[in-house]
Amino acid sequence: MINLDFTFAVAGYSVIFLSIIFILWLTGKKLKDKDLLLDDKFLWYCWVCTYTYISTKEEPISRCPRCGSYNKKTLT
């Protein structure tokens, strides 16, 4: 039978546990770091308060969430 000191066992289990958490963190971070492709038709710029925002509706006029003014999509 293998004799195992209590502090060595706690340290060993702690290292294994922290290693598993670190590996899960790395794999989760890779999934989050995927490039976000944003089409220009969803990106809006408010000419009143100079706020840039995203609207997923494909409408020619959008309302600014900050100041409430209406903005028309301009082709640049």
N, CA and C atoms as an extended XYZ file, in Angstrom:
228
Properties=species:S:1:pos:R:3:atomname:S:1:resname:S:1:resid:I:1 pbc="F F F"
N         0.841       -1.173        0.000 N   MET     1
C         0.000        0.000        0.000 CA  MET     1
C         0.890        1.242        0.000 C   MET     1
N         0.417        2.274       -0.690 N   ILE     2
C         1.185        3.505       -0.815 CA  ILE     2
C         0.840        4.420        0.360 C   ILE     2
N         1.877        4.872        1.079 N   ASN     3
C         1.670        5.841        2.146 CA  ASN     3
C         1.674        7.236        1.537 C   ASN     3
N         0.657        8.009        1.867 N   LEU     4
C         0.500        9.325        1.287 CA  LEU     4
C         0.253       10.321        2.409 C   LEU     4
N         1.084       11.348        2.456 N   ASP     5
C         0.931       12.395        3.460 CA  ASP     5
C        -0.305       13.228        3.123 C   ASP     5
N        -0.996       13.700        4.152 N   PHE     6
C        -2.228       14.457        3.949 CA  PHE     6
C        -1.979       15.755        3.177 C   PHE     6
N        -0.934       16.490        3.506 N   THR     7
C        -0.659       17.756        2.817 CA  THR     7
C        -0.284       17.520        1.362 C   THR     7
N         0.428       16.425        1.087 N   PHE     8
C         0.766       16.099       -0.298 CA  PHE     8
C        -0.485       15.740       -1.085 C   PHE     8
N        -1.412       15.030       -0.455 N   ALA     9
C        -2.660       14.660       -1.131 CA  ALA     9
C        -3.497       15.897       -1.438 C   ALA     9
N        -3.590       16.810       -0.472 N   VAL    10
C        -4.369       18.031       -0.689 CA  VAL    10
C        -3.716       18.870       -1.788 C   VAL    10
N        -2.405       18.987       -1.776 N   ALA    11
C        -1.704       19.748       -2.807 CA  ALA    11
C        -1.890       19.100       -4.174 C   ALA    11
N        -1.801       17.786       -4.253 N   GLY    12
C        -1.978       17.079       -5.519 CA  GLY    12
C        -3.379       17.256       -6.087 C   GLY    12
N        -4.398       17.095       -5.237 N   TYR    13
C        -5.777       17.284       -5.692 CA  TYR    13
C        -6.025       18.742       -6.091 C   TYR    13
N        -5.413       19.678       -5.377 N   SER    14
C        -5.575       21.090       -5.724 CA  SER    14
C        -4.957       21.396       -7.084 C   SER    14
N        -3.793       20.838       -7.354 N   VAL    15
C        -3.142       21.066       -8.644 CA  VAL    15
C        -3.973       20.466       -9.773 C   VAL    15
N        -4.491       19.279       -9.557 N   ILE    16
C        -5.327       18.639      -10.584 CA  ILE    16
C        -6.593       19.457      -10.821 C   ILE    16
N        -7.231       19.900       -9.754 N   PHE    17
C        -8.458       20.687       -9.869 CA  PHE    17
C        -8.203       22.005      -10.587 C   PHE    17
N        -7.151       22.717      -10.212 N   LEU    18
C        -6.830       23.985      -10.860 CA  LEU    18
C        -6.412       23.795      -12.315 C   LEU    18
N        -5.764       22.685      -12.624 N   SER    19
C        -5.402       22.402      -14.013 CA  SER    19
C        -6.639       22.183      -14.870 C   SER    19
N        -7.608       21.475      -14.347 N   ILE    20
C        -8.848       21.239      -15.085 CA  ILE    20
C        -9.585       22.560      -15.313 C   ILE    20
N        -9.647       23.400      -14.289 N   ILE    21
C       -10.308       24.695      -14.442 CA  ILE    21
C        -9.572       25.556      -15.464 C   ILE    21
N        -8.246       25.539      -15.455 N   PHE    22
C        -7.462       26.314      -16.411 CA  PHE    22
C        -7.698       25.835      -17.844 C   PHE    22
N        -7.760       24.541      -18.048 N   ILE    23
C        -8.002       23.985      -19.383 CA  ILE    23
C        -9.404       24.360      -19.866 C   ILE    23
N       -10.386       24.276      -18.977 N   LEU    24
C       -11.743       24.665      -19.356 CA  LEU    24
C       -11.823       26.157      -19.675 C   LEU    24
N       -11.078       26.975      -18.949 N   TRP    25
C       -11.052       28.414      -19.208 CA  TRP    25
C       -10.439       28.697      -20.574 C   TRP    25
N        -9.357       28.000      -20.905 N   LEU    26
C        -8.713       28.211      -22.205 CA  LEU    26
C        -9.615       27.806      -23.355 C   LEU    26
N       -10.275       26.673      -23.242 N   THR    27
C       -11.155       26.233      -24.326 CA  THR    27
C       -12.371       27.137      -24.441 C   THR    27
N       -12.890       27.614      -23.328 N   GLY    28
C       -14.018       28.547      -23.371 CA  GLY    28
C       -13.619       29.874      -23.968 C   GLY    28
N       -12.417       30.315      -23.710 N   LYS    29
C       -11.942       31.584      -24.250 CA  LYS    29
C       -11.770       31.497      -25.761 C   LYS    29
N       -11.330       30.352      -26.267 N   LYS    30
C       -11.190       30.191      -27.714 CA  LYS    30
C       -12.542       30.272      -28.405 C   LYS    30
N       -13.587       29.754      -27.764 N   LEU    31
C       -14.913       29.824      -28.362 CA  LEU    31
C       -15.435       31.254      -28.369 C   LEU    31
N       -15.097       32.055      -27.359 N   LYS    32
C       -15.561       33.430      -27.294 CA  LYS    32
C       -14.803       34.342      -28.252 C   LYS    32
N       -13.573       34.001      -28.572 N   ASP    33
C       -12.730       34.877      -29.374 CA  ASP    33
C       -12.977       34.763      -30.879 C   ASP    33
N       -14.051       34.120      -31.278 N   LYS    34
C       -14.350       34.052      -32.703 CA  LYS    34
C       -14.639       35.447      -33.223 C   LYS    34
N       -14.240       35.694      -34.434 N   ASP    35
C       -14.436       37.014      -35.027 CA  ASP    35
C       -15.923       37.287      -35.231 C   ASP    35
N       -16.308       38.469      -34.832 N   LEU    36
C       -17.679       38.909      -35.018 CA  LEU    36
C       -17.762       39.652      -36.337 C   LEU    36
N       -18.493       39.095      -37.266 N   LEU    37
C       -18.657       39.735      -38.564 CA  LEU    37
C       -19.888       40.625      -38.500 C   LEU    37
N       -19.662       41.915      -38.626 N   LEU    38
C       -20.736       42.883      -38.536 CA  LEU    38
C       -20.899       43.567      -39.880 C   LEU    38
N       -22.069       43.432      -40.442 N   ASP    39
C       -22.363       44.044      -41.726 CA  ASP    39
C       -22.651       45.532      -41.524 C   ASP    39
N       -22.277       46.338      -42.487 N   ASP    40
C       -22.459       47.787      -42.380 CA  ASP    40
C       -23.931       48.195      -42.333 C   ASP    40
N       -24.822       47.349      -42.814 N   LYS    41
C       -26.227       47.729      -42.810 CA  LYS    41
C       -26.833       47.706      -41.401 C   LYS    41
N       -26.155       47.080      -40.439 N   PHE    42
C       -26.634       47.055      -39.063 CA  PHE    42
C       -25.963       48.110      -38.180 C   PHE    42
N       -24.949       48.776      -38.681 N   LEU    43
C       -24.215       49.775      -37.921 CA  LEU    43
C       -24.775       51.165      -38.235 C   LEU    43
N       -25.199       51.884      -37.197 N   TRP    44
C       -25.827       53.185      -37.351 CA  TRP    44
C       -25.029       54.240      -36.607 C   TRP    44
N       -25.108       55.464      -37.097 N   TYR    45
C       -24.434       56.599      -36.483 CA  TYR    45
C       -25.455       57.711      -36.287 C   TYR    45
N       -25.587       58.185      -35.062 N   CYS    46
C       -26.528       59.268      -34.765 CA  CYS    46
C       -25.836       60.597      -35.017 C   CYS    46
N       -26.451       61.421      -35.844 N   TRP    47
C       -25.870       62.712      -36.189 CA  TRP    47
C       -26.143       63.768      -35.124 C   TRP    47
N       -27.030       63.500      -34.199 N   VAL    48
C       -27.348       64.467      -33.147 CA  VAL    48
C       -26.401       64.315      -31.957 C   VAL    48
N       -26.301       63.093      -31.427 N   CYS    49
C       -25.480       62.881      -30.228 CA  CYS    49
C       -24.173       62.158      -30.531 C   CYS    49
N       -23.885       61.885      -31.784 N   THR    50
C       -22.666       61.210      -32.262 CA  THR    50
C       -22.475       59.839      -31.614 C   THR    50
N       -23.549       59.129      -31.407 N   TYR    51
C       -23.513       57.792      -30.811 CA  TYR    51
C       -23.560       56.749      -31.931 C   TYR    51
N       -22.694       55.774      -31.881 N   THR    52
C       -22.700       54.677      -32.843 CA  THR    52
C       -23.372       53.481      -32.188 C   THR    52
N       -24.356       52.916      -32.860 N   TYR    53
C       -25.107       51.808      -32.278 CA  TYR    53
C       -25.433       50.770      -33.344 C   TYR    53
N       -25.910       49.619      -32.889 N   ILE    54
C       -26.246       48.504      -33.764 CA  ILE    54
C       -27.752       48.304      -33.730 C   ILE    54
N       -28.349       48.211      -34.893 N   SER    55
C       -29.771       47.910      -35.023 CA  SER    55
C       -29.908       46.730      -35.972 C   SER    55
N       -30.527       45.656      -35.510 N   THR    56
C       -30.642       44.451      -36.331 CA  THR    56
C       -31.815       44.504      -37.307 C   THR    56
N       -32.626       45.528      -37.194 N   LYS    57
C       -33.741       45.673      -38.129 CA  LYS    57
C       -33.241       46.303      -39.418 C   LYS    57
N       -33.698       45.788      -40.529 N   GLU    58
C       -33.277       46.318      -41.828 CA  GLU    58
C       -34.278       47.373      -42.287 C   GLU    58
N       -34.258       48.522      -41.642 N   GLU    59
C       -35.145       49.615      -41.978 CA  GLU    59
C       -34.320       50.795      -42.480 C   GLU    59
N       -34.890       51.646      -43.320 N   PRO    60
C       -34.129       52.799      -43.812 CA  PRO    60
C       -33.957       53.895      -42.762 C   PRO    60
N       -34.841       53.921      -41.742 N   ILE    61
C       -34.753       54.914      -40.673 CA  ILE    61
C       -34.724       54.177      -39.343 C   ILE    61
N       -33.830       54.614      -38.471 N   SER    62
C       -33.683       53.990      -37.167 CA  SER    62
C       -33.737       55.058      -36.082 C   SER    62
N       -34.132       54.657      -34.888 N   ARG    63
C       -34.202       55.589      -33.760 CA  ARG    63
C       -33.016       55.344      -32.836 C   ARG    63
N       -32.326       56.413      -32.476 N   CYS    64
C       -31.149       56.336      -31.618 CA  CYS    64
C       -31.561       55.918      -30.199 C   CYS    64
N       -30.916       54.910      -29.625 N   PRO    65
C       -31.286       54.490      -28.272 CA  PRO    65
C       -30.847       55.480      -27.193 C   PRO    65
N       -29.910       56.352      -27.497 N   ARG    66
C       -29.422       57.302      -26.493 CA  ARG    66
C       -30.283       58.568      -26.435 C   ARG    66
N       -30.472       59.225      -27.578 N   CYS    67
C       -31.185       60.514      -27.558 CA  CYS    67
C       -32.592       60.430      -28.135 C   CYS    67
N       -32.917       59.352      -28.839 N   GLY    68
C       -34.256       59.180      -29.369 CA  GLY    68
C       -34.503       59.836      -30.717 C   GLY    68
N       -33.488       60.425      -31.326 N   SER    69
C       -33.680       61.066      -32.624 CA  SER    69
C       -33.689       60.016      -33.730 C   SER    69
N       -34.316       60.379      -34.834 N   TYR    70
C       -34.396       59.474      -35.967 CA  TYR    70
C       -33.203       59.706      -36.894 C   TYR    70
N       -32.656       58.625      -37.404 N   ASN    71
C       -31.493       58.691      -38.294 CA  ASN    71
C       -31.792       57.934      -39.569 C   ASN    71
N       -31.392       58.522      -40.671 N   LYS    72
C       -31.537       57.892      -41.980 CA  LYS    72
C       -30.221       57.280      -42.375 C   LYS    72
N       -30.275       56.107      -42.951 N   LYS    73
C       -29.067       55.414      -43.358 CA  LYS    73
C       -28.478       56.102      -44.572 C   LYS    73
N       -27.211       56.488      -44.464 N   THR    74
C       -26.512       57.105      -45.580 CA  THR    74
C       -25.469       56.135      -46.099 C   THR    74
N       -25.339       56.068      -47.383 N   LEU    75
C       -24.346       55.193      -47.997 CA  LEU    75
C       -23.030       55.943      -48.065 C   LEU    75
N       -22.000       55.378      -47.429 N   THR    76
C       -20.680       56.020      -47.445 CA  THR    76
C       -19.681       55.138      -48.121 C   THR    76
